[in-house]
């Protein structure tokens, strides 16, 4: 780490977690140590509209920070996911820049060592009045599971390192000098979200509530549904402080309780609000944030199952909620949570189920609301034919079908979609075997369809 010129604070943080590893800690949080959060304990954003004017007044003191460390490897991408075309021939990055431009807010972007150069290159080609602050995420060495030595990989030394999870944002802000620069510019409030979540905009009522209550930290949570059982959930520690537990921190024999949406009602949307002065004071006093450890077992080379077994030390951004006195959570609607982690979610966002407004906000299509259809659409695509972006693009070459009247869609088989296709209701399309099937241009589909 010294050879890589990493900051002493980063080495302090890694040392803190490494000592936990070698003494047998695994970062697990047990049901006996936490208390479920009741529904009436969380403020609902619908009751915060009275803070909108207060939010407008402090917009000039606010920054939106985008987490841009992901390569989208689960979708078969080798470049930053934020550069993927998503709506109206625009990438996530272009839309995020336009959102900040329309709202006249300052923008900052945290890249990882994997996404930095590609993002910088892309930014130089986007026409915008926004000049975002760019800072780089830190890195941790991967640790061999057998013996706990640092991993070594002569074929590709870059694979000896891993990004320490989005919980690293706090140290990256501080070490890069970005935090001090923002404070010097009288920026006090930060809203942080993922680059692949276009539903997360800098909401003025939430900003107003955050600033008026003088909160150090605030997490946006949403009500759990059966589709959210794997998402990190909110709970309380025995001392009453809020805490976030990710699925990787749950003991295997307690997964049923973790996934019980009636026991743990709220999941973390990964939209958080930070008081930058409070953050600066905390790090200045403690040298780093001792966030709960997430220990991810992996292969040294993700593409080679025979490569050495390693641990990746990571932390979650939302887990900082347990460190700050008077930190809070606010319940928000699902319309602030449209993440794109897999190709099925990309299909939903690209479709007419969601539209971009004039101020570049992604919203549910008004016709869908008028028809009393759910905000989210459940899509299941056969991963053999749609799991990777090149396969997905080939089968939807003419664009996404109309899904504004669709509640759920399941596609099984090697099926190619033509132009101007409309899918309604709850539809399942099946094709046995590996032979190619084509859905003709202008088709209207509903119900169970066997090709």
Secondary structure as UniProt FT lines:
FT   TURN            2..5
FT   HELIX           8..22
FT   TURN            23..24
FT   HELIX           31..33
FT   STRAND          34..36
FT   HELIX           39..41
FT   STRAND          43..44
FT   HELIX           45..47
FT   HELIX           49..51
FT   HELIX           52..57
FT   HELIX           59..61
FT   STRAND          62..68
FT   HELIX           73..75
FT   HELIX           81..83
FT   STRAND          85..87
FT   TURN            88..89
FT   STRAND          90..91
FT   HELIX           92..103
FT   STRAND          106..111
FT   TURN            113..115
FT   HELIX           116..123
FT   TURN            124..125
FT   STRAND          133..136
FT   STRAND          140..141
FT   STRAND          143..144
FT   TURN            145..147
FT   TURN            154..155
FT   HELIX           157..160
FT   STRAND          161..162
FT   HELIX           166..168
FT   HELIX           169..175
FT   TURN            176..177
FT   HELIX           178..184
FT   TURN            185..186
FT   STRAND          189..194
FT   TURN            195..196
FT   TURN            198..199
FT   HELIX           204..212
FT   TURN            213..214
FT   STRAND          217..223
FT   HELIX           226..228
FT   TURN            229..230
FT   STRAND          233..237
FT   TURN            238..239
FT   STRAND          242..245
FT   HELIX           247..249
FT   HELIX           252..254
FT   HELIX           255..258
FT   TURN            261..263
FT   STRAND          266..275
FT   HELIX           276..286
FT   STRAND          294..299
FT   TURN            302..303
FT   TURN            305..306
FT   STRAND          309..314
FT   HELIX           317..322
FT   TURN            325..326
FT   STRAND          328..331
FT   HELIX           334..336
FT   HELIX           343..350
FT   TURN            352..353
FT   STRAND          354..356
FT   TURN            358..359
FT   STRAND          362..364
FT   HELIX           366..370
FT   TURN            371..372
FT   STRAND          378..381
FT   HELIX           383..386
FT   HELIX           389..395
FT   TURN            396..398
FT   TURN            404..405
FT   STRAND          406..412
FT   STRAND          415..417
FT   STRAND          422..430
FT   STRAND          437..439
FT   TURN            441..442
FT   STRAND          444..450
//
